[in-house]
Amino acid sequence: MSPRRTAAAAVASLVAGLGGVVAVASPAEAAQCEPGKVQYVAQEPLALRRLNARFAWTQATGRGVVVAVVDSGVDARNAHFKDALVVGKSFVPQLPANRDDLGHGTAVAGEIVARGVKGSGLVGLAPEAKVMPVRVFFSDAEESRSAGVGPRPDRIAAGIRYAADHGAKVVNVSMSTPTDDPALREAVSYATRRGALVVASAGNRNVSEDKSDSPRYPAAYPEAVAVAAVDASDTVGEGSIHGPHVDLAAPGTQILTTYLDAGDCLLEQDEESTSFATAYVSAAAALLAQRFPTEGPAAWKHRLESTAARDRRDQRTDAAGWGLVQPYEALTALTDSSVEGPPAPGESPRPVVTAAPERIDLSARPDPYAPQRTAALWWSLLGAGALVALALGGAMRTGRARRRAA
């Protein structure tokens, strides 16, 4: 059976599995999430419609691809992760990788690989990929950092290296730091050499001590994909860090995904989050890794960037990078040197030629046709006067004739 036929059969199975579900919670109710209180939402995630997921699934579903989620762990008790996780590792002492006290890593993993569950419309964008939970922190609270269990660059670096050494083809890092750490830099280069694409958050302004539009790591390293977040109108707001390090954008608001052991949860109803945007780009990369397994991380990155939706094909912006990720287009488009946009792997950046604005001269100038227009006007007036005179003369003659006849 061909890969395309296999993918088509898989998406048909997925769609059939979602039929006849019964809503347990409305989207509004799903925003009220409690550990241990299982709830499901029948509607599919809004992001899947915006990313044309069902078209993408006709080409690939992520089967055979492992995505490492370097984060706070993944709660394996959530029903959406049945047969979706592989063995991972925790770099936080005495805290297992398949548990999650914060919920961040679990939410990210659900966007990528959530399996269909009766009563729920939630599935991941790469619904047949596998997630490798790599736990590198306990909580994002300041007290956790001071206690040594927060997200530290050395632990993130160790997690990236572990993922690359244990078969991950995509490494999701929904975290960022303004510090260019040598160990983190080397870990991204190491993963790339091992054939894994690192996809990382471009940074959230609202939760960062440094509010400036400065590079965030590991996203800003050249091999990585730096992801900004768009809101419900597909606009990158001020919640995302902007800058030359930004490569792509993806949905980061109104995220329906997995919550600890409690089924579904609607997150980020108002503000956009680059953490969740990053997960959707990682899932898109997993689809590419299945369909183009021999191309490698640099080519996968180029496919994502060159096919992203943007106003001008030859220009990026510091807000959205090369634009909003388009998984189906990345899976089907021709992405050679003829495509406008980012240079293909091994090519030099192409100069962007922008035409200089033409200066409009508004100074007064004589009208060369003024004499002709004036003459034409006078002839028109004379002609109209003659017609009026003829009409009046005819009327007078008619009147005299009638009087004689009377």
C-alpha positions as CSV (number, residue, x, y, z in Angstrom):
1,M,0.0,0.0,0.0
2,S,1.4,3.4,-1.0
3,P,2.2,6.0,1.8
4,R,-0.5,8.3,0.4
5,R,-3.1,5.6,0.5
6,T,-2.0,4.6,4.0
7,A,-2.3,8.3,5.1
8,A,-5.8,8.6,3.5
9,A,-7.0,5.5,5.3
10,A,-5.6,6.8,8.6
11,V,-7.4,10.1,8.3
12,A,-10.6,8.3,7.4
13,S,-10.3,6.3,10.5
14,L,-9.6,9.4,12.6
15,V,-12.7,11.2,11.2
16,A,-14.9,8.1,11.8
17,G,-13.6,7.8,15.3
18,L,-14.8,11.3,16.0
19,G,-18.4,10.8,14.8
20,G,-21.2,10.6,17.3
21,V,-19.3,12.0,20.2
22,V,-21.3,13.5,23.1
23,A,-20.2,16.8,24.7
24,V,-19.6,16.6,28.4
25,A,-18.5,20.2,28.6
26,S,-19.0,23.3,26.5
27,P,-16.0,25.2,25.4
28,A,-16.7,27.8,28.1
29,E,-17.0,25.1,30.8
30,A,-13.8,23.5,29.5
31,A,-11.9,26.6,30.6
32,Q,-12.6,25.6,34.2
33,C,-10.2,22.7,34.6
34,E,-9.5,20.8,37.8
35,P,-7.0,18.0,38.4
36,G,-8.8,14.6,38.6
37,K,-12.1,16.0,37.2
38,V,-12.3,14.5,33.8
39,Q,-14.2,16.5,31.1
40,Y,-14.4,16.3,27.3
41,V,-15.3,18.8,24.6
42,A,-17.0,17.5,21.4
43,Q,-15.8,20.3,19.2
44,E,-12.4,19.8,17.5
45,P,-9.7,22.4,18.3
46,L,-10.1,25.6,16.4
47,A,-6.4,25.5,15.5
48,L,-6.9,22.3,13.5
49,R,-9.4,24.0,11.2
50,R,-7.2,27.1,10.8
51,L,-4.2,24.8,9.9
52,N,-6.3,22.7,7.5
53,A,-5.3,19.6,9.4
54,R,-7.6,17.2,7.5
55,F,-6.0,18.1,4.3
56,A,-2.5,17.6,5.8
57,W,-3.6,14.2,7.1
58,T,-4.1,13.0,3.6
59,Q,-0.4,13.3,3.2
60,A,1.0,12.3,6.6
61,T,-0.2,11.7,10.2
62,G,3.2,11.5,11.9
63,R,3.3,7.7,12.0
64,G,6.7,6.4,13.1
65,V,8.0,9.8,14.2
66,V,9.0,10.6,17.8
67,V,8.6,14.1,19.1
68,A,10.5,14.9,22.3
69,V,8.6,17.3,24.6
70,V,11.4,18.9,26.8
71,D,9.2,20.4,29.5
72,S,7.5,19.7,32.8
73,G,6.7,16.1,32.0
74,V,3.6,14.5,30.4
75,D,0.8,13.0,32.5
76,A,0.4,9.5,31.1
77,R,-2.9,9.1,32.9
78,N,-4.7,11.3,30.4
79,A,-6.8,9.0,28.1
80,H,-5.6,10.9,25.0
81,F,-2.1,9.5,25.5
82,K,-3.0,5.8,25.2
83,D,-0.3,4.3,23.0
84,A,1.0,7.8,22.3
85,L,4.1,7.9,24.6
86,V,7.5,6.3,24.5
87,V,10.0,6.0,27.3
88,G,11.6,9.3,28.3
89,K,13.7,10.7,31.0
90,S,13.5,13.1,33.9
91,F,16.4,15.4,34.7
92,V,14.6,16.6,37.9
93,P,15.5,14.3,40.9
94,Q,12.7,12.1,42.2
95,L,10.2,13.4,39.7
96,P,9.2,11.0,36.8
97,A,8.9,12.1,33.2
98,N,5.4,10.5,32.8
99,R,3.9,12.8,35.5
100,D,3.3,16.5,35.4
101,D,2.7,18.7,38.4
102,L,2.3,21.9,36.3
103,G,0.4,20.8,33.3
104,H,2.5,22.7,30.8
105,G,4.2,19.7,29.2
106,T,1.0,17.7,29.1
107,A,-0.8,20.5,27.3
108,V,2.0,20.8,24.7
109,A,2.0,17.0,24.1
110,G,-1.7,17.0,23.5
111,E,-1.5,19.5,20.7
112,I,1.0,17.3,19.0
113,V,-0.2,13.7,19.5
114,A,-3.5,13.5,21.4
115,R,-5.5,10.4,20.3
116,G,-9.2,10.4,19.8
117,V,-11.3,9.6,22.8
118,K,-15.1,9.0,22.9
119,G,-16.9,12.1,23.9
120,S,-14.0,14.4,22.8
121,G,-13.2,16.2,19.5
122,L,-9.6,16.7,20.5
123,V,-6.8,15.1,18.5
124,G,-3.3,16.3,17.9
125,L,-2.0,17.8,14.6
126,A,0.3,14.7,14.3
127,P,-2.2,12.1,15.7
128,E,-0.1,9.1,14.9
129,A,3.3,10.4,16.1
130,K,4.7,9.5,19.5
131,V,5.8,11.8,22.3
132,M,8.9,11.3,24.4
133,P,8.5,13.1,27.7
134,V,11.7,14.7,28.8
135,R,11.2,16.4,32.2
136,V,13.6,19.3,32.9
137,F,11.7,21.4,35.4
138,F,9.0,21.1,38.1
139,S,7.3,24.5,38.0
140,D,7.8,28.0,36.5
141,A,7.4,29.6,39.9
142,E,10.3,31.7,41.2
143,E,10.6,29.6,44.3
144,S,11.1,26.5,42.1
145,R,13.9,28.2,40.3
146,S,15.6,29.1,43.6
147,A,15.1,25.6,44.8
148,G,16.9,24.3,41.8
149,V,14.0,22.6,40.1
150,G,13.0,25.3,37.7
151,P,13.9,25.4,33.9
152,R,17.7,25.8,33.8
153,P,19.7,26.1,30.6
154,D,21.9,23.2,31.6
155,R,18.9,20.9,32.1
156,I,17.3,22.0,28.9
157,A,20.5,21.3,27.1
158,A,20.8,17.8,28.6
159,G,17.2,17.1,27.7
160,I,17.8,18.1,24.1
161,R,20.8,15.9,23.8
162,Y,19.0,13.0,25.4
163,A,16.1,13.3,22.9
164,A,18.5,13.4,20.0
165,D,20.4,10.3,21.2
166,H,17.2,8.3,21.7
167,G,15.5,8.6,18.4
168,A,13.5,11.9,18.5
169,K,13.3,13.5,15.1
170,V,11.6,16.7,16.4
171,V,12.5,18.3,19.8
172,N,9.8,20.7,21.2
173,V,11.2,23.3,23.6
174,S,8.3,25.5,24.7
175,M,10.6,27.6,26.8
176,S,13.0,30.5,26.3
177,T,15.7,32.4,28.0
178,P,17.5,35.7,27.0
179,T,20.8,34.1,28.0
180,D,23.0,32.7,25.2
181,D,24.2,29.6,27.1
182,P,27.2,27.7,25.5
183,A,25.8,24.3,26.6
184,L,22.4,25.1,25.1
185,R,24.0,26.3,21.9
186,E,26.0,23.1,21.5
187,A,23.0,20.9,22.4
188,V,21.0,22.4,19.5
189,S,23.9,21.9,17.1
190,Y,24.4,18.3,18.4
191,A,20.7,17.5,17.9
192,T,20.8,18.9,14.4
193,R,23.8,16.7,13.5
194,R,21.9,13.7,14.9
195,G,19.0,14.4,12.5
196,A,16.6,16.1,14.9
197,L,14.9,19.5,14.4
198,V,14.7,21.7,17.5
199,V,11.5,23.8,17.6
200,A,11.4,26.5,20.3
201,S,9.4,29.4,21.7
202,A,10.4,32.8,20.4
203,G,9.4,34.2,23.9
204,N,6.4,35.5,25.8
205,R,6.6,39.1,26.8
206,N,3.9,38.9,29.6
207,V,5.8,36.2,31.6
208,S,9.4,37.4,30.9
209,E,11.4,39.6,33.2
210,D,13.1,41.0,30.1
211,K,10.3,42.7,28.1
212,S,12.5,43.8,25.2
213,D,12.4,42.4,21.7
214,S,15.7,40.6,22.1
215,P,16.8,37.1,21.0
216,R,15.5,34.2,23.0
217,Y,17.3,30.9,23.3
218,P,17.4,28.1,22.1
219,A,15.0,29.6,19.5
220,A,17.5,32.1,18.2
221,Y,20.2,29.5,17.3
222,P,20.4,29.3,13.5
223,E,19.5,25.6,13.4
224,A,16.3,25.9,15.5
225,V,12.9,27.1,14.5
226,A,11.7,30.1,16.5
227,V,7.9,30.3,16.9
228,A,5.8,33.3,17.6
229,A,2.1,33.1,18.4
230,V,-0.9,34.5,16.5
231,D,-4.3,35.4,18.0
232,A,-7.7,34.3,16.8
233,S,-7.4,36.8,13.9
234,D,-4.0,35.3,12.8
235,T,-2.2,38.4,14.0
236,V,1.0,38.3,16.1
237,G,0.3,40.6,19.1
238,E,2.6,42.3,21.5
239,G,2.4,39.2,23.8
240,S,5.1,37.6,21.6
241,I,8.6,38.7,21.6
242,H,9.5,40.2,18.2
243,G,12.9,40.2,16.6
244,P,15.2,38.9,13.8
245,H,15.3,35.5,15.5
246,V,11.6,34.8,14.7
247,D,11.1,32.2,12.0
248,L,7.4,31.2,12.0
249,A,4.1,31.8,13.7
250,A,1.3,29.5,14.7
251,P,-2.0,29.6,16.7
252,G,-1.4,30.4,20.3
253,T,-4.8,31.4,21.7
254,Q,-8.0,29.5,22.4
255,I,-6.1,26.2,22.7
256,L,-8.1,23.1,23.3
257,T,-5.8,20.4,24.6
258,T,-5.0,17.9,27.3
259,Y,-4.9,18.8,30.9
260,L,-3.1,16.6,33.4
261,D,-5.2,13.5,34.0
262,A,-8.5,15.4,33.5
263,G,-9.2,15.1,29.8
264,D,-9.7,18.3,27.9
265,C,-9.1,21.9,28.8
266,L,-9.4,25.2,26.9
267,L,-6.3,27.4,27.5
268,E,-5.3,30.9,26.7
269,Q,-8.7,32.3,25.9
270,D,-7.5,35.9,25.7
271,E,-3.7,36.1,25.4
272,E,-1.6,34.2,22.9
273,S,1.1,31.9,24.1
274,T,4.2,31.0,22.1
275,S,4.5,27.7,24.1
276,F,1.4,26.4,22.5
277,A,2.2,27.9,19.1
278,T,5.5,26.0,19.2
279,A,3.7,22.7,19.7
280,Y,1.8,23.1,16.5
281,V,4.9,23.8,14.5
282,S,6.6,20.7,16.1
283,A,3.6,18.7,15.0
284,A,3.9,20.0,11.5
285,A,7.5,19.1,11.5
286,A,6.6,15.6,12.6
287,L,4.4,15.3,9.5
288,L,7.3,16.4,7.3
289,A,9.6,13.9,9.0
290,Q,7.2,11.1,8.1
291,R,6.7,12.1,4.5
292,F,10.3,13.2,3.8
293,P,12.4,11.1,6.2
294,T,15.7,11.5,4.3
295,E,15.6,15.3,3.9
296,G,16.7,16.1,7.5
297,P,16.2,19.0,9.9
298,A,17.5,21.8,7.6
299,A,15.2,20.8,4.8
300,W,12.2,20.4,7.1
301,K,12.8,23.9,8.5
302,H,13.0,25.3,4.9
303,R,9.8,23.6,3.9
304,L,8.0,25.1,6.9
305,E,9.3,28.6,6.3
306,S,9.0,28.8,2.5
307,T,5.4,27.6,2.5
308,A,4.2,29.8,5.4
309,A,1.4,32.3,4.7
310,R,2.6,35.9,4.4
311,D,1.8,39.1,2.6
312,R,5.0,39.1,0.4
313,R,6.6,35.9,-0.6
314,D,10.1,37.4,-0.5
315,Q,9.9,39.1,2.9
316,R,9.8,38.1,6.5
317,T,8.9,40.3,9.5
318,D,10.2,40.5,13.0
319,A,6.7,39.7,14.4
320,A,5.8,36.6,12.4
321,G,9.0,35.6,10.7
322,W,8.2,34.0,7.4
323,G,4.5,33.8,8.3
324,L,1.8,31.5,9.6
325,V,2.7,27.8,9.3
326,Q,0.8,25.9,6.6
327,P,1.2,22.1,7.1
328,Y,-0.5,20.9,4.0
329,E,1.5,23.3,1.8
330,A,4.7,22.3,3.4
331,L,3.9,18.6,2.6
332,T,3.0,19.2,-1.0
333,A,4.8,22.3,-2.4
334,L,7.9,22.3,-4.5
335,T,10.6,24.0,-2.3
336,D,13.6,24.4,-4.5
337,S,15.7,27.5,-5.3
338,S,12.9,28.9,-7.5
339,V,10.6,29.5,-4.5
340,E,10.7,33.1,-3.2
341,G,11.4,33.4,0.5
342,P,14.1,32.0,2.7
343,P,17.1,30.5,1.0
344,A,17.2,26.7,0.6
345,P,19.8,24.8,2.6
346,G,23.2,25.6,1.3
347,E,22.2,28.7,-0.6
348,S,23.2,32.3,0.2
349,P,20.4,34.7,1.2
350,R,18.9,36.4,-1.8
351,P,18.7,40.2,-1.8
352,V,15.2,41.6,-1.5
353,V,14.8,44.3,-4.2
354,T,12.4,47.0,-3.2
355,A,11.5,49.6,-5.7
356,A,12.2,53.2,-4.6
357,P,9.0,55.2,-4.2
358,E,8.5,57.5,-7.1
359,R,8.4,61.2,-6.2
360,I,5.2,62.8,-7.4
361,D,5.7,66.4,-8.8
362,L,2.7,68.5,-7.6
363,S,4.0,71.8,-9.0
364,A,1.7,73.8,-11.4
365,R,2.4,73.3,-15.1
366,P,0.8,75.0,-18.1
367,D,-1.9,73.0,-19.9
368,P,-0.6,72.4,-23.5
369,Y,-4.2,71.8,-24.7
370,A,-5.7,74.8,-23.1
371,P,-6.1,76.9,-26.4
372,Q,-7.8,74.0,-28.1
373,R,-10.2,73.4,-25.2
374,T,-11.0,77.2,-25.1
375,A,-11.8,77.3,-28.8
376,A,-13.9,74.2,-28.6
377,L,-15.9,75.7,-25.7
378,W,-16.6,78.9,-27.7
379,W,-17.6,76.9,-30.8
380,S,-19.9,74.8,-28.6
381,L,-21.5,78.0,-27.1
382,L,-22.0,79.5,-30.6
383,G,-23.5,76.4,-31.9
384,A,-25.9,76.1,-29.0
385,G,-26.9,79.8,-29.5
386,A,-27.6,79.2,-33.2
387,L,-29.8,76.3,-32.4
388,V,-31.7,78.3,-29.8
389,A,-32.2,81.2,-32.4
390,L,-33.5,78.8,-35.0
391,A,-35.9,77.2,-32.6
392,L,-37.3,80.6,-31.5
393,G,-37.6,81.8,-35.1
394,G,-39.5,78.7,-36.1
395,A,-41.9,79.1,-33.1
396,M,-42.6,82.8,-34.1
397,R,-43.4,81.8,-37.7
398,T,-45.7,79.1,-36.6
399,G,-47.6,81.5,-34.3
400,R,-48.1,84.1,-37.1
401,A,-49.4,81.4,-39.5
402,R,-52.0,80.3,-36.9
403,R,-53.2,83.9,-36.4
404,R,-53.7,84.4,-40.2
405,A,-55.5,81.2,-40.5
406,A,-57.9,82.3,-37.7
